Amino acid sequence: MQLTCGHALVLPRRSISICASHGARLPIKPVAYAQGGIRVARSRATLGAACRRTVPTQFQNTHFQQACQAKKTHVTVRGRQSTTCRYSGTNTSPPERLLAIVPYFFPFVEGLRYGRFFFQQFPIVAQVLLNPLQPLIQGYFSIPFGSLVAFFAIYFGLVKNNAVSNFVKFNAYQAILLEIVMVLPALFETVFRPPRYGLALQLYSTYQSAIWVTLAVIVFYAIVSNLAGRKPVVPFLSDAVDRSQF
């Protein structure tokens, strides 16, 4: 369940507004709704110094604490604007942060196919980046249908696992979507044969290298963000993960 600080939680018989700054609740009048069984609405009440009472214990949980660190996004539902939140993940533990990094190994390894021209031009990068990971890469490709096994392992082991935090689920789902995006250029090559010489080959090598560099930057950004306890927000991919609600 996602909560947005300073917004209303509409229950069957009454509405209350969660005050992020003072941890209080006030009766409010909802003016917009979002999708889902529990609807989130913007409040007309001015929350601030007027908040005095304590938030009930049922709201003092991990999800509420993460929601108070959330970044607000706006969506339009039935012609009205509502607000949802994206967890920042600042309350995550070190094991969760490390676990959130693991799924990105899946698209990283699968995307190595696009780096062959880049590594030929910059062999020092291949030595520094790939040599330490060589045992893991060889082990991954030695598994029959390794990509399919990795996909189901991440999806059912992390995304659909209720014992895993939303922080880890978010990263696992985003890594899966990143891998799906990386498959699309490979499918394109099955229809059109890659060029073998001339200007067409130069353009093709630039295109392949651009894909690899983009993938490497996204994975590096995801690793750094997770180690810092922040969720990596990748345009389009993160929005798709937020809409999926896992």
JOJOKA-V813535 format. One record per residue. N is the residue number from 1. PSI is psi in whole degrees, -180 to 180 (* if undefined). Layout:
BEGIN
n->{N	N}
psi->{PSI	PSI}
END
This chain:
BEGIN
n->{1	2	3	4	5	6	7	8	9	10	11	12	13	14	15	16	17	18	19	20	21	22	23	24	25	26	27	28	29	30	31	32	33	34	35	36	37	38	39	40	41	42	43	44	45	46	47	48	49	50	51	52	53	54	55	56	57	58	59	60	61	62	63	64	65	66	67	68	69	70	71	72	73	74	75	76	77	78	79	80	81	82	83	84	85	86	87	88	89	90	91	92	93	94	95	96	97	98	99	100	101	102	103	104	105	106	107	108	109	110	111	112	113	114	115	116	117	118	119	120	121	122	123	124	125	126	127	128	129	130	131	132	133	134	135	136	137	138	139	140	141	142	143	144	145	146	147	148	149	150	151	152	153	154	155	156	157	158	159	160	161	162	163	164	165	166	167	168	169	170	171	172	173	174	175	176	177	178	179	180	181	182	183	184	185	186	187	188	189	190	191	192	193	194	195	196	197	198	199	200	201	202	203	204	205	206	207	208	209	210	211	212	213	214	215	216	217	218	219	220	221	222	223	224	225	226	227	228	229	230	231	232	233	234	235	236	237	238	239	240	241	242	243	244	245	246}
psi->{131	132	146	125	140	11	172	143	111	113	169	-38	-16	163	139	156	129	124	112	-33	-32	0	44	177	144	145	138	172	113	143	-8	157	152	171	159	164	-38	125	139	131	151	145	143	-13	144	113	139	-119	-21	-18	124	-35	163	144	134	155	-28	-17	-9	69	-178	-41	-41	-41	-40	-36	-32	-12	7	155	134	138	154	136	157	121	121	42	2	150	134	170	131	175	154	120	138	-25	16	-16	14	152	161	-42	-37	-39	-41	-41	-34	-22	-33	-45	-23	-13	-30	-59	-29	-48	-43	-25	-2	-24	-28	-5	7	-40	-37	-43	-29	-35	-32	76	-26	-32	-41	-40	-44	-40	-43	-31	-43	-27	3	-44	-41	-40	-45	-40	-37	-47	-13	-14	125	132	45	-41	-39	-41	-43	-39	-51	-33	-43	-42	-51	-30	-26	-55	-44	11	114	-18	-8	143	160	-29	-46	-41	-44	-49	-38	-44	-40	-37	-38	-45	-37	-40	-40	-41	-37	-22	-29	-46	-35	-39	-36	-37	-22	-22	-43	123	137	143	158	-13	167	-163	-35	-39	-39	-43	-38	-42	-37	-42	-44	-43	-37	-40	-45	-45	-42	-45	-45	-39	-43	-45	-43	-43	-40	-41	-47	-43	-43	-39	-31	-3	15	145	130	119	108	127	140	-50	-49	-37	-40	-39	-42	-39	-29	-27	30	*}
END
